[in-house]
Amino acid sequence: MRKYFTFMLFLSVIAMHSQVQDSLVLRYNEYLGYVKKYHPIAKQAELTLAIGQANLMKARGGFDPKIEVDYERKEFKGSEYYDRLNAAFKIPTWYGVELKGTFEQNDGDFLNPAESVPSDGLYSAGVSMSLGQGLWINDRMATLKQAKLFRNQTKADRDLLVNQILYDASLAYFDWLRAFNEASIYQSFLKNADIRFKGIKSRAAAGDIAAIDTVEAKIAMQSRVLSLEQANVKMMKRALELSNFLWMSNNLPVELQSNIIPDVAIGEEIDLTLEIFGKPLDSFTIENHPKLLSLGYKVDGLRVEKNLKANKLLPKIDLEYNFLTETPEFINSLQTQAYKGGLSFSLPLFLRKERGDLKLAKFKLQDAQFDLDNAEIELKNKIVALYRELESFEVQNVLIDDIVGNYNTLLSAEERKFTFGESSLFLINSRESKLIDAELKQIEVENKFYTAKAKLFNSLAVNPEKL
């Protein structure tokens, strides 16, 4: 019961006017609006932005200040071996430089003489830095740069995911519309066949025509009934496929009811809804395409990784210098005569691991660049082809409309001739079958035209802002 009332509330928002009694129109733009807002895949696309932001926060954590406290104490057989306290406050900065302040207080009977400090403790303030490996780029810097690139990449990926689900939803709507139009055609011609059968039956009973004509009229009517039944089954299947894209705000799937019909006049509405209206071929800039942006950010991230691997070829040269003082409250107590410093150096002799990592990073970068170059050419050619296809479909629509009009003229003329006794029921059925085929072809061309527009929307990777 709850699901029923929820669905009726949904219909009150998306329904247009009544086309026939108890029938409601599901508008194309409102349908896509609900898909973009409530479909799980659309919601999942928004999660990519949150993931990118979370990765960036994690990378920035590598530059967070840190407090470290190390306390050790040992007593044995009444002797205090040592009582050591070391506290430090460290601030990592961008170019491999770390600011540090420490406090050290040690005591004990067996304390290492090098650890002897004044009874009130010893303070130090200094800096440590890398002069070789890690100066221009290090793991913290690389991780943060890649996280920023990944965040931008997730925005492009979000647009691609939203575009894809709207594209799939559009195809489902167009297929549903096609099935509805085909069923409407068979319904209309079934009425004509039924009226014709009743009229011929009456004329045959009056002796105006041969009784065998009633059999032919009945066969024509039964054929229309069969075609209509098959069309209704097809429309039911397309409606269920459309229901896959209908969800409510509380993650409740919605099943399309039988009294809901598509909007049959959506020609210009498609362009406005998909936001491809008034976009000629020469106005499109491939550089801003979300797919190329995503691949470009991936290439940039691999370039950062390559620079990091190249930096690993440098020797490790770490320098540290700290001022020592007992009275940190006096700034002039920091004298160069009291200090603690050090220098460390290391370098593998063959650098085989480092050189191998650098080669792999270069190969990954080249592979990603090839993907980017190939995707750019494919997109350009695909978009140009779709624009040409749409131009062709505009011509095809005009031609098929003329063909349908001519078949209508032929059928009307044949029916007039039949009333004068100058034609036969066989010729009328033949003309009518040709007209049905032409109208079905008209619907097929229209469906392909709409599908081509959706493909252009998908190729342009538009994320409609007005939905």
C-alpha positions in Angstrom: 0.0 0.0 0.0 2.9 2.4 0.9 4.5 1.7 -2.5 1.2 2.4 -4.3 0.7 5.8 -2.7 4.4 6.7 -3.3 4.0 5.9 -6.9 0.8 7.9 -7.2 2.7 10.9 -5.7 5.4 10.3 -8.3 2.8 10.4 -11.1 1.3 13.6 -9.8 4.6 15.3 -10.4 5.7 13.8 -13.7 2.3 13.4 -15.4 1.2 16.0 -18.0 -2.3 16.1 -19.4 -4.7 13.3 -20.1 -4.4 12.0 -23.7 -7.2 9.5 -23.3 -9.3 8.6 -20.4 -7.3 7.5 -17.4 -4.0 7.9 -19.4 -1.2 10.1 -18.2 1.8 11.3 -20.2 5.3 10.8 -18.9 7.3 13.7 -20.3 10.8 13.0 -21.6 12.5 15.8 -19.8 10.8 15.0 -16.5 11.7 11.4 -16.9 15.4 12.1 -17.4 15.2 14.6 -14.5 14.1 11.8 -12.1 16.8 9.4 -13.6 19.5 11.9 -12.9 18.3 12.7 -9.4 17.3 9.3 -8.1 18.9 6.5 -10.1 21.5 4.5 -8.1 24.1 4.9 -10.8 23.6 8.6 -10.9 24.1 8.7 -7.1 27.1 6.5 -7.4 28.6 9.0 -9.8 28.4 11.7 -7.2 30.3 9.4 -4.8 33.3 9.7 -7.1 33.6 13.4 -6.2 33.6 12.5 -2.5 36.2 9.8 -3.1 38.5 12.3 -4.8 38.1 14.8 -2.0 38.8 12.2 0.6 42.0 11.2 -1.2 43.1 14.8 -1.3 42.5 15.1 2.4 44.5 12.0 3.0 47.4 13.3 0.9 47.4 16.6 2.7 47.8 14.7 5.9 51.4 14.0 5.0 52.1 17.7 5.7 50.3 17.8 9.1 52.4 18.9 12.1 53.2 16.1 14.5 53.9 15.8 18.2 56.1 12.9 19.3 56.8 11.8 22.9 59.2 9.1 23.8 59.5 8.2 27.5 61.6 5.3 28.9 62.4 4.3 32.5 64.3 1.4 34.0 64.7 0.4 37.7 66.4 -2.8 38.9 67.5 -3.9 42.4 67.0 -0.4 43.8 68.9 1.3 41.1 67.5 3.7 38.6 69.2 2.8 35.4 67.7 5.6 33.4 64.8 7.9 33.1 64.6 9.4 29.6 62.1 11.8 28.1 62.2 13.0 24.6 59.4 15.2 23.1 59.4 16.7 19.6 57.2 18.9 17.5 57.7 18.6 13.7 56.3 20.6 10.8 56.9 19.1 7.4 57.0 21.6 4.5 56.9 21.4 0.7 60.5 21.1 -0.6 61.8 18.3 1.6 62.4 20.7 4.6 61.2 19.8 8.1 61.1 22.3 11.0 61.6 20.7 14.4 61.6 21.6 18.1 62.5 19.2 20.8 62.8 18.9 24.6 65.1 16.3 26.2 65.4 15.4 29.9 67.5 12.4 31.0 68.6 11.0 34.3 69.8 7.8 35.8 72.8 5.9 37.3 73.8 4.1 34.1 73.0 6.8 31.6 75.1 7.1 28.5 77.3 10.2 28.9 76.3 11.4 25.5 72.7 11.7 26.8 73.6 13.9 29.8 71.6 17.1 29.8 71.0 19.8 32.4 68.6 18.9 35.2 65.9 21.2 33.9 66.2 19.6 30.4 67.6 20.7 27.1 65.7 22.4 24.3 66.5 22.5 20.6 65.1 24.2 17.5 66.3 23.3 14.1 65.7 22.1 10.6 66.3 19.0 8.6 66.3 18.8 4.8 67.2 16.7 1.9 69.8 18.1 -0.5 69.7 15.3 -3.1 66.9 12.8 -3.4 63.6 14.4 -2.1 64.5 18.0 -2.5 62.4 18.9 -5.6 60.0 16.0 -5.3 59.4 13.4 -2.7 56.7 10.8 -1.7 54.6 13.4 0.2 54.8 16.0 -2.6 54.0 13.4 -5.3 51.1 12.0 -3.4 49.5 15.4 -2.9 50.0 16.3 -6.6 48.4 13.1 -7.7 45.6 13.5 -5.3 44.8 16.9 -6.7 44.8 15.5 -10.2 42.7 12.6 -9.1 40.1 15.0 -7.7 39.9 16.8 -11.0 39.7 13.4 -12.8 36.7 12.3 -10.6 34.8 15.4 -11.8 35.3 14.3 -15.4 34.5 10.7 -14.5 31.3 11.8 -12.7 30.1 13.6 -15.9 30.9 10.5 -18.0 28.9 8.3 -15.6 25.9 10.6 -15.5 26.0 11.0 -19.3 26.0 7.3 -19.8 23.0 6.6 -17.5 21.0 9.4 -19.2 22.0 8.0 -22.6 20.8 4.4 -21.6 17.6 5.9 -20.1 17.0 7.9 -23.4 17.3 4.8 -25.5 14.8 3.0 -23.3 12.4 5.9 -23.6 12.7 6.0 -27.4 12.2 2.2 -27.7 9.1 2.5 -25.5 7.8 5.4 -27.7 8.4 3.3 -30.8 6.5 0.4 -29.4 3.7 2.7 -28.3 3.4 4.3 -31.8 3.4 0.8 -33.5 0.7 -0.4 -31.2 -1.3 2.8 -32.0 -1.0 2.1 -35.7 -2.3 -1.4 -35.4 -5.1 -0.2 -33.1 -6.1 2.4 -35.7 -6.1 0.0 -38.6 -7.9 -2.6 -36.5 -10.8 -0.2 -36.2 -10.7 0.4 -40.0 -10.7 -3.4 -40.6 -13.6 -3.9 -38.2 -15.7 -1.2 -39.8 -14.9 -2.6 -43.2 -15.8 -6.1 -42.2 -19.1 -5.1 -40.7 -19.9 -3.1 -43.9 -19.0 -5.9 -46.2 -21.0 -8.4 -44.1 -24.1 -6.2 -44.4 -23.6 -5.7 -48.2 -23.1 -9.5 -48.6 -26.3 -10.1 -46.6 -28.1 -7.7 -48.9 -26.7 -9.5 -52.0 -24.7 -6.5 -53.2 -21.4 -8.4 -53.2 -20.2 -11.9 -53.0 -20.3 -13.7 -49.6 -16.6 -14.8 -50.0 -15.6 -11.1 -49.6 -16.6 -11.4 -45.9 -14.0 -14.1 -45.4 -11.3 -12.0 -46.8 -12.4 -9.0 -44.7 -12.5 -11.2 -41.6 -9.0 -12.5 -42.3 -7.7 -8.9 -42.7 -9.4 -8.0 -39.3 -7.9 -11.1 -37.6 -4.5 -10.2 -39.0 -4.8 -6.7 -37.4 -5.8 -8.3 -34.1 -2.8 -10.5 -34.2 -0.4 -7.7 -35.0 -1.9 -5.5 -32.3 -1.5 -8.3 -29.7 2.1 -8.7 -30.7 2.7 -4.9 -30.5 1.1 -4.8 -27.1 3.5 -7.5 -25.8 6.4 -5.6 -27.3 5.2 -2.4 -25.6 4.9 -4.1 -22.3 8.5 -5.4 -22.5 9.7 -1.9 -23.4 7.8 -0.4 -20.5 9.4 -2.9 -18.1 12.8 -2.0 -19.5 12.0 1.7 -18.9 11.0 0.9 -15.3 14.7 -0.1 -14.7 15.5 3.6 -14.7 12.6 4.9 -12.5 13.5 5.3 -8.8 12.2 7.3 -5.9 14.2 9.4 -3.4 14.1 6.6 -0.8 15.8 4.1 -3.2 12.5 2.6 -4.0 12.2 1.2 -7.6 9.0 2.2 -9.5 7.1 0.0 -11.9 5.5 1.8 -14.8 1.8 1.4 -14.8 -0.2 0.5 -17.9 -2.1 3.8 -18.0 1.2 5.8 -18.4 2.0 6.7 -22.0 5.0 8.4 -23.7 5.0 11.9 -25.1 4.6 11.4 -28.9 5.7 14.9 -29.7 9.3 15.1 -28.5 11.1 16.2 -31.6 12.7 19.5 -30.4 12.3 18.6 -26.8 15.1 16.1 -27.2 17.6 18.7 -28.2 16.6 21.1 -25.4 16.6 18.3 -22.8 20.0 16.9 -23.8 21.3 20.4 -24.3 22.6 19.7 -27.8 20.3 22.3 -29.4 22.1 24.9 -31.5 25.5 23.2 -31.3 26.9 23.1 -34.8 29.9 21.0 -35.6 32.3 23.9 -35.8 31.4 25.1 -32.3 32.6 21.9 -30.6 36.0 21.9 -28.8 37.4 18.5 -28.2 39.8 19.8 -25.6 37.1 20.2 -23.0 35.6 16.7 -23.5 35.3 14.9 -20.1 36.8 11.7 -21.4 39.9 13.5 -22.7 40.1 15.5 -19.5 40.0 12.3 -17.5 42.7 10.7 -19.6 44.7 13.9 -19.5 44.6 13.9 -15.7 45.7 10.3 -15.7 48.7 11.2 -17.9 49.6 14.1 -15.6 49.5 11.8 -12.6 51.8 9.2 -14.3 54.1 12.1 -15.2 54.4 13.0 -11.5 55.2 9.3 -10.8 57.8 9.3 -13.5 59.5 12.4 -12.0 59.4 10.8 -8.6 61.1 7.6 -9.9 63.7 9.8 -11.7 64.4 11.6 -8.4 65.2 8.2 -6.8 68.4 8.1 -9.0 69.9 10.9 -6.9 71.9 10.1 -3.8 70.3 10.6 -0.4 71.9 13.6 1.3 70.1 14.5 4.5 71.3 17.5 6.5 70.2 18.4 10.0 71.1 21.3 12.2 69.6 22.2 15.7 70.3 25.1 18.1 70.6 24.0 21.7 69.5 26.0 24.7 68.5 25.7 28.4 66.5 28.9 28.3 64.2 28.9 25.2 62.3 31.9 26.5 65.2 34.0 25.5 65.7 34.2 21.8 69.3 35.3 22.1 70.1 32.1 23.9 70.2 30.4 20.5 73.9 30.6 19.7 75.9 28.8 17.0 78.4 27.6 19.6 75.7 25.2 21.1 74.3 23.0 18.4 73.6 19.5 17.3 74.0 18.6 13.6 74.6 15.8 11.2 74.9 14.7 7.6 74.0 11.4 6.1 74.8 10.1 2.6 73.8 6.9 0.8 73.8 5.8 -2.8 73.3 2.3 -4.3 76.2 1.4 -6.6 74.2 0.0 -9.5 70.8 1.7 -9.1 69.2 -1.3 -10.9 66.0 -1.1 -8.9 65.7 2.6 -9.3 66.5 2.5 -13.1 64.0 -0.4 -13.5 61.2 1.6 -11.7 61.9 4.6 -13.9 61.6 2.6 -17.1 58.3 1.1 -15.9 57.0 4.5 -15.1 58.0 5.8 -18.6 56.3 2.8 -20.2 53.1 3.5 -18.2 53.2 7.1 -19.2 53.6 6.3 -22.9 50.8 3.8 -22.7 48.4 6.3 -21.2 49.5 8.9 -23.8 48.7 6.5 -26.6 45.2 6.0 -25.1 44.7 9.7 -24.9 45.8 10.3 -28.5 43.7 7.4 -29.8 40.6 8.5 -27.8 40.9 12.0 -29.2 41.0 10.9 -32.8 38.1 8.4 -32.2 35.9 11.1 -30.6 36.6 13.6 -33.4 35.6 11.1 -36.1 32.6 9.7 -34.2 31.2 13.2 -33.6 31.7 14.2 -37.2 30.0 11.0 -38.4 27.0 11.6 -36.1 26.5 15.1 -37.4 26.5 13.8 -40.9 24.1 11.0 -39.9 21.7 13.5 -38.3 21.8 15.6 -41.5 20.9 12.4 -43.5 18.0 11.5 -41.1 16.5 15.0 -41.7 16.3 14.2 -45.4 15.0 10.6 -44.7 12.3 12.0 -42.5 11.0 14.2 -45.3 11.1 11.4 -47.8 9.3 8.9 -45.6 6.7 11.5 -44.7 6.0 12.0 -48.4 5.9 8.2 -49.0 3.3 7.8 -46.2 1.2 10.6 -47.6 1.3 9.0 -51.1 0.2 5.6 -49.7 -2.6 7.3 -47.8 -3.7 8.9 -51.1 -3.6 5.6 -52.9 -5.6 3.9 -50.1 -8.3 6.6 -50.1 -8.6 6.4 -53.9 -8.9 2.6 -53.8 -11.6 2.8 -51.1 -13.6 5.3 -53.3 -13.3 3.1 -56.3 -14.5 0.1 -54.2 -17.7 2.0 -53.2 -18.3 2.5 -57.0 -17.7 -1.2 -57.6 -14.6 -0.5 -59.6 -12.1 -2.1 -57.2 -11.8 -5.2 -54.9 -11.3 -5.9 -51.3 -8.0 -7.6 -52.2 -6.6 -4.3 -53.6 -7.8 -2.3 -50.6 -6.1 -4.8 -48.2 -2.9 -4.6 -50.4 -2.9 -0.8 -50.3 -3.5 -0.8 -46.6 -0.7 -3.3 -45.9 1.7 -1.1 -47.9 0.5 1.9 -45.9 1.1 0.0 -42.6 4.6 -1.0 -43.7 5.3 2.6 -44.7 4.1 4.0 -41.3 6.1 1.4 -39.4 9.1 2.4 -41.5 8.4 6.0 -40.6 8.4 5.1 -36.9 11.7 3.2 -37.4 13.4 6.1 -39.1 12.1 8.4 -36.4 13.5 6.1 -33.7 16.9 6.0 -35.4 16.8 9.8 -35.7 16.2 10.1 -31.9 18.8 7.4 -31.2 21.4 9.3 -33.3 20.7 12.4 -31.2 21.2 10.4 -28.1 24.5 9.0 -29.5 25.6 12.6 -30.2 24.8 13.5 -26.7 26.7 10.5 -25.4 29.7 11.3 -27.7 29.8 14.9 -26.5 29.5 13.6 -22.9 27.2 16.4 -21.9 26.0 16.6 -18.3 22.7 18.5 -18.6 22.6 21.2 -15.9 18.8 21.9 -16.3 17.6 18.4 -15.4 
